[in-house]
Amino acid sequence: MQSGADFIKTSTGFEEKDYAEKLGNKTGAQIENVKLMAELSRKYNPRIGIKVAGGVRTYQQALELMRRPRGNLTQ
């Protein structure tokens, strides 16, 4: 976040759900991880954007990911 990058990107996660669960992980971008990235970006680089990769399948998920005090993930 302090490297001068314009964006950071979440991992797409594991492709195979069974494999991910075996390791204690979930597939795709997780809301709690994106919120943590947003929190840290506000502290270390408020201008950096966040690209959410993988796992967003519904409009409701997109809305939840965009909820934060300043409006959306890229502001």
N, C-alpha and C positions, 0 to 999 in steps of 0.2 A: 504494500500500500504506500510505502514511502519511496518506491523506486521511480516514481514519475509516470507510471503506466496510466493510461486513460480508463481502462476497464480491468476488472478481475472477473473470473468466470468460475462458477461452481463446477464440481465434477458431475459427470453424467451418472456417476454411481455404477453399480454392477448391473450388467445386462440380465443375468439369470437370477430370478427372484429366490429360488431355492438355495443357490450358492451364497447369495448375499445374506439370507437369513441364517444359514449355517455359521457364517462369520459374525453374526450379530449386527449386520448392517441392513439398510433398506436400499431399494433401487431408486434412482433419480434424485433430483435436488430436493432436500428436505427443508421445510419452512423454518424450523428452528436454526438450521445452519445458515440460511440466507439472512435471517434476522441478526444473527451474530456477526456475519460479515458486514451488514449495514451498520450495526452499532460500532464496530471497530473502524469502519471507514469514516464515520462521523468524527471519531477521535483523531485518527491519523492522517486522513486525506479526504476531506468532505467533497472534493470535486470528482473523485473516482466513481465510475459507474460499475454496476454489478450486472453481469449477464448470467441468467439462470439457465442451466443446460440440463435437459432431461427431467422427466417425471411430472411435468405440468400437463395435465390432461383435460382439465375442466376450466371453465370461466371462473368458477368459485376459487379454485386453487390460485389462479392468476391474481384475482382480487386480494386474496389473503397475502400473497407475496408482495403486493404493492402497498399494503397498509404499513405506514410508518409516519412519524410526525411531519416530515417535510413533503409528503405526497407520493413519490415513487422511488424506486431503487436507483435511478440514475441521476437524481438531483443531489 
